[in-house]
Amino acid sequence: MTVTSGTDWHNPQIGRSLRRKEDARLLTGQGRYLHDLKLPGMLHLAFVRSPHAHAVIERIDVSRAQALPGVEAAFTASDLAMHPIVAEFAGEHYAGAAWPPLARERVRFVGEPVALVVARDRYVAEDAADLVDVDYAVLPALASVEAAQRPGAPLVHDAVPGNVYFRRDHHQGDIDKAFAAAPVVIRAMFRHQRIAGAPMEGRGIAVEWESGGRLTVWASTQTPHSMKSGLARFLDLAEDLLRVIVPDVGGGFGPKMHLYPEDVVTCAVARALKRPVKWIEDRRENLLTMTQAREQVVDAALAADRDGRILGLRAEATCDSGAYSVYPLTAVLEPMGTVQIMPGPYRVPAYAYTTRAIATNKCPAGAYRGVGMTVGVFVMEGLMDRLAAATGLDPAEIRRRNFIGSGEFPYTAVTGLVYDSGRYADTLRAAADAFEYQQARREQARLRRQGRLVGIGLSTFVEYTGMGSATFRRRGMIDVRGDDSATVKVGPSGGVSVSVSCPSQGQGLETVFAQLAAGELGLDPSGVTVVAPDTDAVPMGSGTFASRAVVSGGGALVQAATIVRTRAVAIAAHLLEASTDDVALAGGRFFVKGTPERGVTWPEIARAAYAPGPTGLPVGSEPGLEASSTYDPPPAAFGNGAHLAMVEVDRETGQTTILKYAVAGDCGPLLNPMIVDGQTHGGLAQGIGEALLEEVIYDEAGQLLTATFMDYLIPTATETPRVRIVHLETPSPNTVYGFKGMGESATIGAPACVANAISDALGRPVDTLPVSPQRVVEWLRD
């Protein structure tokens, strides 16, 4: 494809299903993860963690640990210079207490670090940590929001009145009139369990102290610049004394965008000892202390007319946010995300909600794939199925009657969110066609005549993706940026390297960023090297979360590559003695339109840029071919999707088997369809695990009962069905190339879909997740 250098440029790489560049390296053991990093003289950390959910620290004695051969040092909170982690929020009714990197006076959840040991290897450090003596005075633990909200309940934090981190009330439209006049009113109480991110690679950080006081940090993080800013603040360092590098990361899913006490402590230890140090969490630490998510109770009601059209929606959402408000997102994220997305793709004339984040003596809650949105969709789609039953309509028809029309965009939802684009009815139709919906209903009837418990469920939803800084400012999230940056460099010999502020945790970003850059520069992606994120090498950016990498990081990359291409075109025109308007680019060559034999290659352009010949450079050009750019997306680009599932429930065991599954998604133009499908498969597996298996369980004393994969069950290939995937491509009118995010989409839609299918099989509403075999057997007995 030949394209000119002007505004009519179209990236020819968009839509190509290229195999992932990174897989050859990662699948042959050549990846370089944090645990692979070894520095001369490196020491290893092990943390001493509280065995109690709530207690006063009376004494810590590290003398026995310090005496163990191989131990270099042992520290408590008073030994290290660091500040508590404070998650700030610009809004009313918020009280976010500080999170001490090492608990000094009181512990507030099982696993909270109180001391640490530094040794020559991890084995010695672990042994020495067991020798640290800590005396506790145990206090009553609040292991549920019900306990935390009882009259006279003890406070998790003195600075959090009533154990309420955050509360918000919202009214839009005449909600009282809507319910008073409605002939159909549906009410239900939904309970969503607490879950863990459980990435294949846990958290980890390595820190090297350099002369002059600079710290170089290697971290398994989704947000290197946010981490740098947070570390600088809580270590009282100038930001230019910190550098954060992200090696290969084995999964993130949201929890790795937070700043943790262990991050701050490890840096403080490197600074104190002036030695390189490393900490890698084990699986028990991961399940015990990495942020968890989702635990909410939502009391909801839906008002509708006799034809099933929605008149009003009410919701009261209460979120168990755990022992601390996390940096940088705060405890606001989960409960606000739920109520903001709940109206979904439907016309809702009136809406009222109350949402609260409650402090308890559990691991803090934070971001996880589909944060807030998964719970909101579970609630709304459960209400829609109940509405279908109450009106005698098919579940697909009740949704069609309430969809926002494709000609109504941009559409301001009753929440104030502005949906930029979408074709919701088309998405459901595409999913139903892939699922063969009518045929599936006939098959269901046949199997039911045999006495089998077979159900069909569906869910439809919208999701906000790629949010810009305006969205985070409007939400009150002070420490979340919204923009991202990229640097593109063509070296003196013509080699291309790019660096983006969005690190990959397995999404295939090395491939899609190479595709984007190559397309903008008229090259093959194999000729583009994507450099691991390094805060010294790329300007400030937000990082990879909230389905933003291609929207925000890709937008910055396109802008930077366009600058480089424009400079190259100017040099080519100079060398070819032509006007820039007459220069075309294809196959890595710049040539004069109509005379393709008159051309120069990228290596020739690069040599001229770095070592100008006798004719020099064009007037106004600077030597070199490198550019950086920052892109701040619009408030949000809204994707949407539809899921359908057929399930069978075993009467004896309560086991649910997924017989058939189809997904339709609309995430705008597909940059790499193969990778989009891969993200759909992965997200679906997590969503099915959320629906059927996964649950973080605490007892009444705040003790974690699911600290291993023997107890915390994640899906395997056995539980994950074959899935038919279809795509729609409705571009956003506001983003570069119309891109929307999609990394969370399948996770958002799956739990509601599977829950509705089980509800259909059992003939009773499913309002609690997970739908475990034990829970199903209890329902069947009832």
C-alpha positions in Angstrom: 0.0 0.0 0.0 1.3 3.4 -0.9 0.4 6.4 1.2 1.5 10.0 1.1 2.9 12.0 4.0 -0.1 14.2 4.5 -3.3 14.0 6.5 -4.7 11.1 4.4 -2.4 8.7 6.1 -3.9 5.3 7.0 -2.0 2.8 9.1 -1.8 -0.4 6.9 -1.0 -2.5 9.9 -4.4 -2.0 11.6 -6.5 -5.2 11.3 -3.5 -7.6 10.7 -3.5 -10.8 12.8 0.3 -10.9 13.3 1.7 -13.6 15.7 3.0 -12.1 18.9 6.6 -11.0 18.7 7.2 -11.7 22.3 6.1 -15.3 22.4 9.2 -16.8 20.9 11.2 -15.3 23.7 8.8 -15.9 26.5 7.8 -19.5 25.5 11.4 -20.7 25.3 12.4 -19.5 28.7 14.3 -16.4 27.5 12.1 -13.9 29.2 13.7 -11.8 31.9 11.4 -11.5 34.9 12.2 -9.8 38.1 13.2 -13.0 39.8 15.8 -13.4 37.1 17.6 -10.2 38.0 20.8 -10.6 39.9 23.0 -7.7 41.0 26.5 -8.0 42.6 26.1 -8.1 46.4 22.4 -8.3 46.3 20.6 -9.0 49.6 17.2 -10.5 50.0 14.2 -9.4 52.2 11.7 -11.4 54.1 8.8 -9.8 56.0 7.4 -10.5 59.4 3.7 -10.4 59.1 0.9 -10.1 61.6 -1.0 -13.3 62.5 -3.9 -11.2 63.8 -6.5 -9.2 62.0 -6.5 -6.5 64.6 -4.1 -6.0 67.5 -1.9 -3.6 69.3 1.9 -4.1 68.9 3.4 -4.2 72.3 6.9 -5.3 71.6 9.1 -6.3 68.7 12.5 -8.1 69.4 14.7 -8.8 66.4 17.8 -9.8 68.3 17.5 -13.5 67.7 17.0 -12.9 64.0 20.1 -10.6 63.8 22.2 -13.3 65.4 21.5 -15.9 62.7 24.5 -16.4 60.4 23.9 -14.8 57.0 21.7 -12.1 58.3 22.8 -8.5 57.4 20.1 -6.5 59.2 16.7 -6.5 60.7 14.4 -3.5 60.8 11.2 -2.3 62.4 9.2 0.9 61.6 11.3 3.1 63.8 14.6 2.1 62.0 13.7 3.3 58.5 13.0 6.8 57.1 9.7 6.6 55.3 6.2 8.2 55.4 2.9 6.4 55.5 1.2 5.9 52.2 -1.7 8.3 51.7 -4.3 7.9 49.0 -5.8 11.3 48.4 -9.2 12.1 47.0 -10.7 15.4 46.0 -14.3 15.1 46.9 -16.8 15.1 49.8 -17.5 12.4 52.2 -14.1 10.7 52.0 -11.8 9.7 54.8 -8.8 7.7 53.7 -6.5 6.7 56.5 -2.7 6.5 56.0 -1.2 3.0 55.4 2.2 2.6 57.3 4.8 0.7 55.3 5.6 -1.2 58.5 3.0 -1.2 61.2 4.2 0.7 64.2 1.5 0.7 66.8 -1.4 -1.4 65.5 -2.0 -4.1 62.8 -5.3 -4.0 60.9 -5.3 -7.2 58.8 -3.7 -10.6 58.8 -0.4 -10.4 56.8 0.3 -6.7 57.4 4.1 -6.3 57.7 5.5 -5.3 61.0 9.3 -6.0 60.6 11.7 -7.4 58.1 15.0 -9.3 57.8 17.7 -8.7 55.2 20.0 -11.7 54.5 22.4 -13.0 51.9 19.8 -15.3 50.5 16.1 -15.7 50.7 16.3 -19.0 52.6 18.2 -17.4 55.5 15.9 -14.4 55.4 12.8 -16.6 55.8 14.4 -18.6 58.6 15.4 -15.4 60.4 12.0 -13.8 60.0 10.6 -16.8 62.0 12.9 -15.8 64.9 11.5 -12.2 65.3 9.5 -12.1 68.5 6.4 -9.9 68.4 4.0 -9.4 71.3 0.4 -8.4 70.4 -2.6 -7.4 72.4 -5.5 -8.7 70.3 -8.4 -6.4 69.5 -11.9 -7.3 68.2 -11.8 -7.8 64.4 -14.3 -6.5 61.9 -14.5 -9.2 59.3 -17.6 -8.0 57.4 -19.3 -4.8 56.5 -22.2 -5.9 58.8 -19.9 -6.0 61.7 -18.2 -2.8 60.8 -21.6 -1.0 60.6 -23.1 -2.2 63.8 -23.8 0.5 66.4 -20.8 0.9 68.7 -18.5 -1.1 66.4 -14.8 -0.4 67.1 -13.0 1.8 64.5 -10.5 0.3 62.1 -9.0 3.8 62.0 -9.6 6.7 64.3 -9.5 8.9 61.3 -12.4 7.1 59.5 -15.6 7.9 61.4 -18.1 5.1 61.5 -15.7 3.0 59.4 -16.9 4.7 56.2 -14.1 5.6 53.8 -16.5 7.1 51.3 -20.2 7.7 50.6 -22.0 9.3 47.7 -25.7 9.8 47.0 -27.0 10.5 43.5 -30.4 11.4 42.1 -31.3 12.0 38.5 -34.8 12.3 37.2 -38.0 11.9 39.3 -37.2 8.6 40.8 -40.1 8.6 43.3 -42.7 9.2 40.6 -41.2 6.5 38.4 -41.6 3.9 41.1 -45.0 5.1 42.3 -46.4 4.9 38.8 -44.7 1.7 37.7 -47.0 -1.3 37.2 -43.9 -3.6 37.5 -41.3 -3.3 40.2 -38.5 -5.8 40.6 -36.5 -5.8 43.9 -33.5 -8.0 44.7 -30.4 -8.2 46.9 -27.2 -9.2 45.2 -24.0 -10.4 46.9 -20.7 -10.6 45.1 -17.8 -12.4 46.7 -14.3 -11.2 47.3 -11.8 -12.4 44.8 -8.0 -12.4 44.3 -6.1 -11.4 41.2 -3.7 -14.3 41.5 -1.3 -13.5 38.6 1.1 -16.2 37.6 4.0 -14.0 38.8 3.4 -12.4 42.2 4.7 -9.0 43.2 8.3 -8.2 43.4 10.8 -5.3 43.5 14.6 -4.9 43.3 16.4 -1.7 44.2 20.0 -0.6 43.6 21.5 2.3 45.5 23.9 4.5 43.5 26.4 6.9 44.8 24.8 10.3 45.0 21.7 8.8 46.5 19.9 7.7 43.4 17.8 4.6 43.4 17.2 2.4 40.4 14.1 0.3 40.9 13.1 -2.8 38.9 9.5 -3.7 39.6 6.7 -6.0 38.4 4.3 -3.1 38.0 1.6 -1.9 35.6 2.3 1.8 36.4 6.1 2.7 36.5 5.6 6.5 36.5 2.9 6.3 39.2 5.2 4.1 41.3 8.1 6.5 40.8 6.0 9.5 42.0 4.6 7.6 45.0 8.0 6.3 46.1 9.5 9.8 45.8 6.7 11.2 48.0 6.7 8.6 50.7 10.5 8.3 50.8 10.9 12.1 50.8 13.1 12.0 47.7 13.2 14.2 44.6 11.7 12.4 41.7 14.9 12.7 39.6 16.6 10.5 42.2 14.4 7.6 41.2 14.3 5.5 38.1 11.8 2.7 37.6 12.4 -0.1 35.0 9.8 -2.7 34.2 11.1 -6.1 33.1 8.9 -8.9 31.7 5.7 -9.1 33.9 3.9 -12.3 34.4 0.3 -11.0 34.7 -1.1 -7.9 36.5 -4.9 -7.7 36.2 -5.1 -4.5 38.2 -3.5 -5.2 41.6 0.0 -4.4 40.3 -1.0 -0.8 39.6 -1.0 -0.1 43.4 1.9 1.1 45.5 2.4 -1.3 48.4 4.2 -1.1 51.7 6.8 -3.6 50.6 7.7 -1.3 47.7 8.4 1.6 50.0 10.3 -0.6 52.5 12.5 -2.2 50.0 13.6 1.2 48.7 14.2 2.4 52.2 16.3 -0.6 53.0 18.5 -0.2 49.9 19.0 3.5 50.9 19.8 2.6 54.5 22.3 -0.2 53.6 23.6 1.3 50.4 23.3 -2.2 48.9 21.1 -3.7 46.2 18.1 -5.6 47.7 15.3 -7.7 46.3 11.9 -8.9 47.6 9.8 -11.5 45.8 6.5 -12.5 47.3 5.5 -16.2 47.5 2.0 -17.5 46.7 0.8 -17.4 50.3 1.9 -13.7 50.6 0.2 -13.0 47.3 -3.2 -14.5 48.4 -2.8 -12.9 51.8 -1.6 -9.4 51.1 -2.0 -8.4 47.4 -5.1 -6.3 47.0 -8.3 -8.2 46.6 -11.5 -7.0 45.0 -15.2 -7.1 44.2 -16.8 -7.8 47.7 -20.1 -5.9 47.6 -23.7 -6.2 48.6 -26.1 -4.3 46.3 -29.8 -3.8 47.2 -31.4 -2.8 43.9 -34.9 -2.2 42.4 -36.1 -1.7 38.9 -39.4 0.0 37.8 -40.9 -0.7 34.4 -44.1 -0.4 32.5 -46.2 -3.4 31.4 -44.3 -3.6 28.1 -41.0 -4.1 30.0 -39.6 -0.6 29.3 -37.5 0.8 32.2 -38.9 3.7 34.1 -36.4 4.0 37.0 -33.6 2.3 38.8 -32.5 2.4 42.5 -29.4 0.9 44.1 -27.6 0.9 47.4 -24.2 -0.5 47.1 -21.9 -1.3 50.0 -18.3 -2.3 49.4 -16.0 -4.1 51.8 -12.8 -2.1 51.1 -10.6 -3.7 53.7 -8.1 -2.2 56.1 -6.7 0.7 54.0 -7.6 3.0 51.1 -5.1 2.0 48.3 -2.8 4.4 46.5 -3.3 5.8 43.9 -7.0 4.8 43.2 -8.4 5.1 46.8 -11.3 3.1 48.2 -13.6 5.1 46.0 -12.9 3.1 42.8 -14.9 -0.1 43.3 -18.1 1.2 44.7 -18.3 4.2 42.3 -17.5 2.0 39.3 -20.4 -0.3 40.2 -23.1 2.3 40.4 -21.8 4.4 37.5 -22.0 1.5 35.0 -25.2 -0.1 36.3 -27.6 1.5 33.9 -25.5 -0.1 31.1 -26.7 0.1 27.5 -30.3 0.9 28.5 -32.4 4.0 28.5 -33.0 4.7 32.2 -35.0 7.9 32.7 -34.5 8.1 36.5 -31.8 6.8 38.7 -30.9 7.1 42.4 -28.1 5.4 44.2 -26.2 5.4 47.4 -22.7 3.9 47.4 -20.3 3.4 50.3 -16.8 2.0 50.9 -16.5 0.4 54.3 -13.3 -0.2 56.4 -12.9 -3.8 57.7 -10.0 -5.9 59.1 -9.3 -7.6 55.8 -6.7 -7.2 53.1 -7.3 -3.9 51.3 -9.4 -3.9 48.2 -8.3 -2.4 44.9 -8.3 -2.7 41.1 -9.0 -6.0 39.4 -9.9 -6.6 35.8 -13.3 -5.0 35.2 -13.2 -3.2 38.5 -16.7 -2.1 39.6 -18.2 -2.8 36.2 -18.4 -6.6 36.7 -20.5 -6.2 39.8 -22.7 -3.5 38.2 -23.4 -5.7 35.2 -24.2 -8.7 37.5 -26.8 -6.6 39.2 -28.4 -5.0 36.2 -28.5 -8.1 34.1 -30.0 -10.0 37.0 -32.7 -7.4 37.2 -33.3 -7.5 33.5 -33.9 -11.3 33.6 -36.3 -10.9 36.5 -38.1 -8.2 34.5 -38.3 -10.5 31.5 -39.9 -13.2 33.7 -42.4 -10.7 35.2 -43.5 -9.4 31.8 -43.5 -12.8 30.1 -40.9 -11.6 27.5 -37.9 -13.4 26.2 -34.7 -12.2 28.0 -33.2 -11.1 24.6 -36.4 -9.1 23.7 -36.5 -7.3 27.1 -33.1 -6.0 26.3 -33.8 -4.9 22.8 -36.8 -2.9 24.0 -34.6 -0.9 26.3 -31.4 -0.4 24.3 -30.1 3.0 23.5 -30.5 3.4 19.7 -27.5 3.6 17.4 -28.7 7.1 16.2 -28.7 8.6 19.7 -24.9 9.0 20.2 -23.3 10.8 21.8 -25.7 9.8 24.6 -25.6 11.3 28.1 -26.5 8.5 30.5 -28.5 9.1 33.7 -25.2 8.8 35.5 -23.7 11.7 33.6 -21.3 9.5 31.6 -21.3 10.3 27.9 -21.4 7.3 25.7 -19.5 8.1 22.6 -20.7 5.4 20.2 -22.2 2.0 19.9 -24.6 -0.4 18.2 -26.0 -2.3 21.1 -28.9 -4.1 19.2 -26.4 -5.2 16.5 -24.0 -6.6 19.1 -26.7 -8.7 20.7 -27.9 -9.9 17.3 -24.4 -10.9 16.3 -23.9 -12.8 19.6 -27.4 -14.5 19.2 -26.5 -15.5 15.6 -23.2 -17.0 16.7 -24.9 -18.8 19.5 -27.8 -20.0 17.2 -30.2 -18.8 19.9 -33.5 -20.2 18.6 -31.9 -23.5 17.9 -30.4 -23.5 21.4 -33.8 -22.9 22.9 -35.2 -25.9 21.1 -32.3 -28.0 22.2 -32.8 -26.8 25.8 -36.5 -27.9 25.6 -35.5 -31.3 24.3 -33.0 -31.8 27.1 -35.4 -30.6 29.8 -37.9 -33.2 28.7 -35.2 -35.8 29.7 -35.2 -34.3 33.2 -31.9 -32.4 32.8 -31.3 -29.0 34.3 -30.3 -27.0 31.3 -30.4 -23.2 31.2 -29.6 -20.4 28.8 -28.4 -17.0 30.0 -27.2 -13.8 28.4 -25.8 -10.5 29.4 -25.3 -7.2 27.6 -23.2 -4.3 28.8 -21.1 -1.2 28.2 -17.7 -0.5 29.5 -15.6 2.7 29.8 -12.1 2.3 28.4 -9.1 4.5 27.8 -10.1 7.3 30.2 -8.3 10.5 29.9 -7.2 12.9 32.7 -10.6 14.7 32.6 -12.3 11.6 33.8 -10.0 11.0 36.7 -10.1 14.7 37.7 -13.9 14.5 37.6 -13.8 11.4 39.8 -11.6 13.2 42.3 -8.6 10.9 41.9 -5.7 13.2 42.5 -2.9 10.8 41.9 -4.1 9.1 38.7 -2.9 10.9 35.6 -4.8 9.8 32.4 -2.3 10.6 29.8 0.5 8.4 28.3 3.7 9.0 26.4 5.8 7.4 23.8 9.2 7.9 22.3 10.1 6.8 18.7 13.7 6.7 17.5 15.2 5.8 14.2 18.9 5.2 14.8 21.8 6.2 12.5 21.6 2.9 10.6 17.9 3.0 10.2 16.9 0.7 13.1 13.6 1.7 14.8 13.0 1.5 18.6 10.0 2.6 20.5 9.2 3.0 24.2 5.8 3.5 25.6 4.8 4.4 29.2 2.4 1.4 29.2 4.1 -1.8 30.2 2.8 -5.2 29.1 1.7 -7.9 31.5 0.9 -10.5 28.8 -1.5 -8.5 26.6 0.8 -8.6 23.5 1.7 -4.9 23.7 5.1 -5.6 22.2 3.4 -6.8 19.1 0.7 -4.2 18.7 3.0 -1.3 19.5 5.4 -2.6 16.9 2.5 -2.8 14.4 1.4 0.7 15.1 4.9 2.2 14.8 5.7 0.2 11.7 2.5 1.2 10.0 3.1 4.9 10.7 6.7 4.6 9.3 5.9 2.4 6.3 7.9 -0.5 7.7 7.4 -4.2 8.6 6.8 -4.8 12.3 9.7 -7.2 12.4 11.9 -4.1 12.0 10.7 -2.4 15.1 12.1 -3.0 18.6 9.8 -2.3 21.5 11.9 -1.3 24.5 10.8 -2.2 28.1 9.3 0.7 29.9 11.9 2.8 31.7 11.0 6.2 33.4 14.4 7.5 32.2 13.6 6.7 28.6 10.0 7.9 28.1 8.2 10.9 29.4 5.5 10.7 32.2 2.5 8.5 31.6 -0.3 6.6 33.5 0.5 3.0 32.7 -1.5 -0.1 31.7 -4.8 -0.4 33.4 -8.5 0.3 32.7 -8.2 -1.0 29.1 -6.1 2.0 28.1 -2.9 0.8 26.6 -3.8 1.0 22.9 -6.1 4.0 23.3 -3.7 6.1 25.3 -0.2 4.6 24.8 -1.1 3.8 21.2 -2.3 7.4 20.7 0.9 8.8 22.0 2.9 6.3 19.8 1.0 7.3 16.7 1.7 11.0 17.4 5.4 10.4 18.0 5.8 8.2 14.9 4.0 10.8 12.8 6.5 13.5 13.9 9.4 11.2 12.9 7.8 10.4 9.6 7.2 14.0 8.8 10.8 14.8 9.5 11.9 11.9 7.4 9.7 13.0 4.5 11.3 16.5 4.7 14.8 15.0 4.5 13.7 12.7 1.6 12.2 15.6 -0.3 15.5 17.5 0.3 17.6 14.6 -1.0 15.2 14.0 -4.0 14.9 17.7 -4.8 11.1 17.5 -4.6 8.3 19.0 -2.7 7.2 17.2 0.5 3.7 17.0 -1.0 5.1 14.9 -3.8 6.9 12.4 -1.6 5.2 9.0 -1.1 6.2 6.2 1.3 5.8 2.4 0.8 7.8 -0.7 1.6 10.4 1.3 3.6 11.2 3.6 0.7 10.5 7.3 0.1 10.0 8.2 -3.6 8.5 10.9 -5.8 5.0 10.2 -6.9 4.8 8.8 -10.4 8.5 7.9 -10.5 9.0 5.2 -7.9 12.5 4.5 -9.2 13.6 7.9 -7.7 13.7 7.0 -4.1 15.7 6.7 -0.9 15.4 4.1 2.0 15.1 4.6 5.7 18.8 3.8 6.3 19.7 6.5 3.8 17.4 9.0 5.5 18.8 8.1 8.9 22.4 8.6 7.7 21.5 12.0 6.3 19.7 12.9 9.5 22.6 12.0 11.8 25.5 12.8 9.5 24.3 15.4 6.9 26.1 15.4 3.6 27.3 18.4 1.6 23.8 19.7 1.1 23.0 19.6 4.8 19.5 19.2 6.2 16.4 21.0 5.1 15.9 24.4 6.5 14.5 24.2 10.1 15.4 20.5 10.6 17.4 19.3 13.5 19.9 16.4 13.4 18.5 13.0 14.4 15.2 11.2 14.0 13.7 10.9 17.5 10.5 12.3 18.9 8.4 12.0 22.1 4.8 12.7 22.4 2.1 12.7 25.2 -1.5 11.9 24.5 -4.4 12.6 26.8 -7.5 10.7 25.6 -11.0 12.1 25.8 -13.0 11.3 28.9 -13.8 7.7 27.8 -14.3 5.5 24.8 -17.2 3.1 25.4 -17.0 -0.4 24.2 -19.9 -2.9 24.5 -20.5 -6.6 24.4 -23.0 -9.4 24.6 -22.5 -12.9 26.0 -24.7 -16.0 25.7 -24.2 -19.3 27.5 -25.9 -22.7 27.8 -25.2 -24.6 31.0 -26.2 -27.9 32.6 -26.4 -28.3 36.4 -25.9 -31.8 37.9 -28.8 -32.5 40.3 -26.6 -34.7 42.6 -23.3 -32.8 42.8 -24.4 -29.2 42.1 -21.7 -29.0 39.4 -22.2 -26.6 36.6 -21.0 -27.5 33.1 -20.9 -24.9 30.3 -22.2 -26.6 27.2 -22.0 -23.6 24.8 -20.8 -20.1 24.8 -20.7 -17.1 22.4 -19.4 -13.6 22.7 -19.9 -10.5 20.5 -17.8 -7.5 21.2 -17.5 -4.0 19.8 -14.2 -2.4 20.7 -13.8 -0.2 17.7 -11.2 -1.0 15.0 -9.3 -4.2 15.7 -5.6 -3.5 15.7 -4.7 -7.2 15.9 -7.7 -9.5 15.8 -5.8 -12.5 16.9 -4.7 -10.7 20.1 -8.2 -9.4 20.7 -9.4 -13.0 20.5 -6.7 -14.0 22.9 -7.7 -11.3 25.4 -11.3 -12.5 25.1 -10.4 -16.1 25.9 -8.3 -15.0 28.9 -10.9 -12.6 30.2 -13.6 -15.2 29.8 -11.7 -17.7 31.8 -11.4 -15.2 34.7 -15.1 -14.3 34.4 -16.1 -18.0 34.6 -13.8 -18.5 37.6 -15.5 -15.6 39.2 -19.0 -17.0 38.5 -18.3 -20.6 39.6 -15.2 -21.1 41.6 -13.2 -18.2 43.1 -13.9 -16.8 46.6 -11.6 -15.3 49.2 -13.0 -16.4 52.5 -12.3 -15.0 56.0 -13.6 -16.4 59.3 -15.1 -14.2 62.0 -11.7 -13.4 63.5 -10.4 -12.1 60.1 -8.3 -15.1 59.4 -7.9 -16.0 55.8 -9.1 -19.5 55.0 -8.1 -19.5 51.3 -4.4 -18.9 51.4 -3.4 -21.6 48.9 -4.7 -22.8 45.5 -6.0 -25.9 47.3 -8.6 -23.6 48.8 -8.8 -20.7 46.4 -9.9 -22.3 43.2 -9.0 -20.8 39.8 -10.4 -22.2 36.5 -8.4 -24.6 34.4 -8.9 -25.7 30.8 -11.5 -28.2 32.0 -13.8 -25.4 33.2 -13.2 -23.1 30.3 -15.5 -23.8 27.3 -14.9 -23.4 23.6 -16.3 -20.0 22.7 -17.5 -18.5 19.4 -16.3 -14.9 19.1 -17.6 -12.3 16.7 -16.6 -8.7 16.4 -18.2 -5.4 15.5 -16.1 -2.4 14.8 -17.8 0.9 15.7 -15.0 3.5 15.9 -15.0 6.1 18.7 -15.3 9.6 17.2 -12.9 10.9 19.8 -9.7 8.7 19.8 -6.8 8.1 17.5 -8.0 5.8 14.7 -11.3 5.3 16.7 -9.6 2.8 19.1 -11.4 1.6 22.2 -10.1 -0.7 24.9 -11.3 -4.3 25.3 -8.9 -6.1 27.8 -11.6 -6.3 30.5 -14.6 -6.9 28.3 -15.0 -10.7 28.6 -14.5 -10.6 32.4 -17.1 -8.0 32.8 -19.8 -9.9 30.9 -19.2 -13.5 31.9 -20.3 -13.7 35.6 -23.7 -12.2 34.8 -24.2 -14.4 31.8 -23.3 -17.6 33.6 -25.4 -16.6 36.7 -28.4 -16.0 34.5 -28.0 -19.3 32.7 -27.9 -21.2 36.0 -30.9 -19.2 37.2 -32.7 -20.4 34.0 -31.6 -24.0 34.7 -32.8 -24.0 38.3 -35.9 -21.9 37.9 -34.9 -19.6 40.7 -33.0 -16.3 40.8 -29.2 -16.4 41.3 -28.2 -13.4 43.3 -25.1 -14.6 45.0 -21.6 -15.5 43.6 -19.9 -17.8 43.2 -22.4 -20.4 42.2 -20.5 -23.2 43.8 -21.6 -26.8 43.8 -22.3 -26.6 47.6 -24.5 -23.5 47.1 -26.4 -25.2 44.2 -27.0 -28.3 46.2 -28.4 -26.2 49.1 -30.7 -24.4 46.6 -31.9 -27.7 45.2 -32.7 -29.0 48.6 -34.7 -25.9 49.4 
